[in-house]
Amino acid sequence: MEQPMREAGGAPPTLEDVARAAGVSRATVSRVVNGGTLVSSDTVRVVSEAIDALGYKPNRAARALVTNKAQAVAVVVTETDDRVFSDPFFPQSYHGALHAFRGMEVQVLLAMAQPGESPGQMTRYLHSGHIDGAIVVSHHGPELAKRLVSSRQPVVFVGDPEVPGLPYVDLDQHAASVAATRHLIGRGAQRIATITGPQDMRAGVQRLAGFVAAMTEAGLPPAAVAHGDFTVRGGEDAARELLVSAPDVDAVFVASDLMALGAVRTLQAAGRRVPDDVAVVGFDDSSAALQSSPQLTTMTNPASELTRLAAEMLKQLLDGAPSPEPVILCSRLVVRDSA
């Protein structure tokens, strides 16, 4: 089919132009553009050739009116702005969603809310018609999940939402933390402490539980437990607390690399050599693990892959499939210089 494109600067080609070029009705072109099924493969081919030849670009707003689809999904994060833009987990998570929707006419939006904020505003946005579905990659407590469980809005969580009926992808946080702690025990450490993540997050709870389980298994009491917030500053503050509550600590399992980075700095500032005096294991295998000196031994947490899998689940839901079963990934220990 030889149909010249309109001259540069002229009006863009319309649906009617495509219909004339393809020799079909405007309604047929509309069905092809909007993914209708009542069109033969030959007609789809002819219309597609006309679209390519003319350089026709479908009108997103008009298509949304016809299909009742926004052609957009949201990646939902309930964290402070500082943490979202400083923690490598979140850019990697967003990249995973982008990868899953690459090549599709779907916008991937970032929707942010502050921790402690009422989930009502986010829930209203998710139901506003601006998006077709959402991937929730960070959530504090089950309130947002509870609001969404009875909704027809397709939503997938990264991390167990602790509410039955919602699909999710997660890492086996408990097993990973057991492995990290066993590594420290295997090095001969006896006075092992931990710096936890937030206890209103499933990951924070499970990483602490894994540490306690491994210590109990070995017949060792935890030297100390200090609470952090998955930030460098939180790790620094928690390490100072440990040096007071457990001055003879000889190893620390830290529930994130960013906190471990801060903890190592604090330990070194106090004259403790890492790993000679205090061995440190982090969690995430993020860029922070390589920024530390010494570089961190850590557990992997494949943020991009977790969110990519969640996005694949979301695509299934958007296609009308039943809610998929949860997917649980395994972590592995990456041994570097800190332990």
C-alpha positions, 0 to 999 in steps of 0.5 A: 500500500503506497500512501504518502504521509501528509506534508510537514506542518500540515494537519495530522492524519485522522481516523477518517484518513486511515479509513479512506486509505485502507478502504474500510469504515471509520468504525472498523479503524476504531476497532483495530486501534482500540484492540477490538476482536471483531475484526479479521486478521486481513483487515487488521493488516490492511489498517495497520499498513495504512496507519504506518504509511500515514503516520497516524497517532491514536488520540490517547484521550479519545481512546480512553473514552472508547475503551474506558481505560486510562492506559496508565498504571501507578507504582505506589510508594509510601515513604518520605521524599528523601528516602525515595530519592536516596534509597536505591531500592525505589529507582530499581523498583520503578525500573522493573515496572518500566521494563515490564510495560516496555513496548506497550502504550501504557504510562507508568506513573509514580504515586507517593504518599507520606508514612503515617498519612491516611490511606484515604487520599491514595485510595481515592486516587487509585479509584479516580479513573486516572490509572487502570491498576497499581503496584504497591512497592512500599507500605507501612501496616495493612491499612492501605491493603485493607481498603483495597481488598474489597475494591475491583481496582487491580492491585499487586503488592511487592511485599506481603500485604498481610491481607488475604485476597491480594496478590503479591511478590515477596522475598523470603525475608525470614530465610535470608535473615537466618542465612545472614546471621548464620554467616556471622555465627560461622565466623565465630562471633558470640556477641551478635547484635542487630539493627532492625528495619521499621517494625510497621513493615513486613520486611522489618518484622521478618528480618528481625524474626530471622535474626532471633531464630538463627540466634536461638538455633545457635543457643546464643542470646542477642547482644542487643537490638537497635531499631532503625529506619532503612536510612544511613542516618538511622544506621548511624544512630542505631550503631551509637546505641549499640556501642552503649548497650553492648560495648563488647559487640563483635558482629552486627546483622543490619537490615539494610545496606544503607543502615549498614553503611551508616553503622560501619562509619559509626563503628570506625569513628569509635575506633572499632575495626570492621571486620576485625573487631566487629563484623557487619552483614547488610541486606539488599546488595545495593550500590550502598554495599559497594560505597562502604569501606570495607565493602559490605557482605550482604543479602540480595534483594532484587528490587527490579525483578520483584517489581517486574514480576508484580507488573506481570501479575498486574498485566494478568489482572488487567486482562481479566485473569483471576488473582494469581498466587503469591510469588516468593523469591529466594535471597543469597549471601554475597560475601565481601570484606565486612564479614 
